[in-house]
Amino acid sequence: MDSDTQDDKMVLMDENRVERSIKRIAHQVVEDVLQKHTLKVVGIRERGYLMAQRLTEALSDIIDQNVSCFSLAVKEGNHEMASIFDPGKVDPEHDFILLVDDVIFSGRTMFKALQTLTNEHLPDHLHCAVLIDRGHRQLPVEAKYVGMSIPTKLNEHVLVRVAGDGSLQDVALFFDKH
């Protein structure tokens, strides 16, 4: 598939729309975080972590609290990926954990990440945030905070594209012609 032709892709969110969605999600999260809680943002591997970093910046602009951002890698097949978030460091009574990914589809990645986060301690609050919700869940996992819900067909693919400087460039829907 040639991803540069107009026939097989559609931009769902440009950079400005991505930024507005992240700011909206940040405001929604702030409304839910109680004063007694420490907010910790955990991004799932590459693109989820990039979104988590951007969301942490937006949260820091509106909340009077030091917001920590961590990367979490989930086990994929036989490969254990390194993580810089230690679920053992969760304070179950005071932490508000926000698990972030770029796109949720089947729910498998989010489910594995939730298992990792709750393996040792179940935090007081644990919610999921995504930029795009594609639907088609195979597991009972839902994101509380969503930038855009777009039901897709199984032969369509959603990609959050990253600019050369590491910022979130846009979100595109690709059509598989096969």
C-alpha positions in Angstrom: 0.0 0.0 0.0 1.4 3.4 -1.0 0.5 5.5 2.1 1.1 8.8 0.2 -1.7 8.6 -2.3 -5.0 10.4 -1.5 -7.0 7.3 -2.4 -5.9 5.2 0.5 -5.7 7.6 3.5 -7.7 10.2 5.2 -6.4 12.6 7.9 -8.7 12.3 10.9 -6.9 14.9 13.1 -4.4 17.5 12.1 -1.8 18.7 14.6 -4.1 21.5 15.9 -6.9 19.0 16.5 -4.6 16.6 18.3 -3.5 19.4 20.5 -7.0 20.5 21.3 -8.0 16.9 22.1 -5.1 16.6 24.5 -6.0 19.8 26.3 -9.6 18.7 26.6 -8.6 15.4 28.0 -6.3 17.2 30.5 -9.2 19.4 31.7 -11.4 16.3 32.1 -8.7 14.5 34.1 -8.2 17.6 36.4 -12.0 17.6 37.1 -11.7 14.0 38.4 -8.4 14.2 40.4 -9.1 14.8 44.1 -6.7 16.9 46.2 -5.6 13.8 48.2 -4.4 12.1 45.1 -1.0 12.2 43.3 -1.5 12.1 39.6 0.8 9.7 37.7 0.6 9.5 33.9 1.8 6.2 32.4 2.2 6.0 28.6 2.3 2.6 26.8 5.5 2.3 24.8 6.3 4.6 21.9 3.3 6.5 20.7 1.3 6.1 23.9 4.3 7.5 25.8 4.6 10.4 23.4 1.0 11.2 24.0 1.5 10.8 27.8 4.4 13.3 27.7 2.2 15.8 25.8 -0.7 15.2 28.2 1.6 15.7 31.2 2.6 19.1 29.8 -1.0 20.1 29.4 -1.9 18.9 32.9 1.1 20.8 34.4 -0.3 24.0 32.7 -3.6 23.7 34.6 -2.9 21.8 37.8 -0.9 23.0 40.8 0.9 19.6 41.3 4.0 18.0 40.0 2.7 15.5 37.5 5.0 12.5 36.9 5.2 10.8 33.5 6.4 7.3 33.0 6.8 4.8 30.2 5.4 1.3 30.4 6.2 -1.5 28.0 4.0 -4.5 27.9 5.1 -8.1 27.3 4.7 -8.9 23.6 4.9 -12.6 22.8 8.1 -13.9 24.2 9.8 -10.5 24.4 9.8 -8.7 27.7 10.3 -5.1 27.0 12.0 -2.8 29.5 9.9 -0.3 31.4 10.8 2.8 33.4 7.6 2.5 35.5 7.7 0.3 38.5 4.2 -0.7 39.5 5.5 -1.6 42.9 5.9 2.1 43.6 2.2 2.7 43.4 0.7 4.1 46.6 -2.7 2.3 46.4 -4.5 4.8 48.7 -3.2 8.1 47.1 -2.3 7.5 43.5 -4.5 8.5 40.5 -3.0 6.5 37.6 -3.8 7.6 34.1 -2.8 4.9 31.6 -2.3 6.4 28.1 -2.1 5.0 24.6 -2.5 6.5 21.2 -5.1 4.1 19.8 -7.3 1.5 21.4 -8.7 -1.2 19.1 -9.1 -4.8 20.4 -8.2 -3.8 24.0 -5.4 -6.4 24.2 -2.5 -4.0 24.7 -4.4 -1.9 27.3 -5.5 -5.1 29.1 -1.9 -6.3 29.3 -0.8 -2.9 30.6 -3.6 -2.9 33.2 -2.5 -6.3 34.4 1.0 -5.0 34.7 -0.1 -2.0 36.7 -2.3 -3.9 39.0 -0.1 -6.9 39.5 1.2 -5.8 42.9 -1.2 -3.1 44.0 -4.6 -1.8 42.8 -4.4 2.0 42.9 -7.3 4.1 44.3 -8.0 5.4 40.8 -6.9 3.9 37.5 -8.3 5.2 34.3 -7.4 5.0 30.6 -6.9 7.8 28.1 -6.5 7.4 24.4 -6.3 9.8 21.4 -8.4 7.5 19.2 -10.9 4.8 20.0 -11.5 2.5 17.0 -14.1 0.2 18.6 -13.9 -3.6 17.9 -13.1 -4.5 21.5 -12.2 -8.2 22.1 -11.7 -7.6 25.8 -13.8 -5.6 28.3 -11.5 -2.5 28.4 -12.7 1.0 27.9 -11.0 4.4 27.9 -12.6 7.0 30.2 -10.9 9.9 28.3 -11.0 9.8 24.5 -9.9 12.4 22.0 -12.0 10.9 19.1 -14.2 7.8 18.7 -14.2 6.6 15.2 -15.7 3.2 14.4 -13.5 1.6 11.8 -13.8 -1.3 9.5 -11.4 -4.3 10.1 -9.5 -3.5 6.9 -8.8 0.1 8.0 -5.8 1.1 10.1 -5.4 4.2 12.2 -1.9 5.6 12.7 -0.8 8.4 14.9 2.0 9.9 13.0 5.0 11.5 14.7 7.0 14.4 13.4 10.8 14.4 13.2 11.0 16.4 16.5 9.0 13.7 18.3 5.7 15.7 18.5 2.4 14.2 17.5 1.9 15.3 13.9 -1.5 14.0 13.0 -3.8 11.0 12.9 -4.5 9.2 9.6 -6.9 6.5 8.6 -5.4 4.1 6.0 -7.6 1.9 3.8 -6.3 -1.6 3.0 -7.4 -2.2 -0.6 -6.9 -6.0 -0.3 
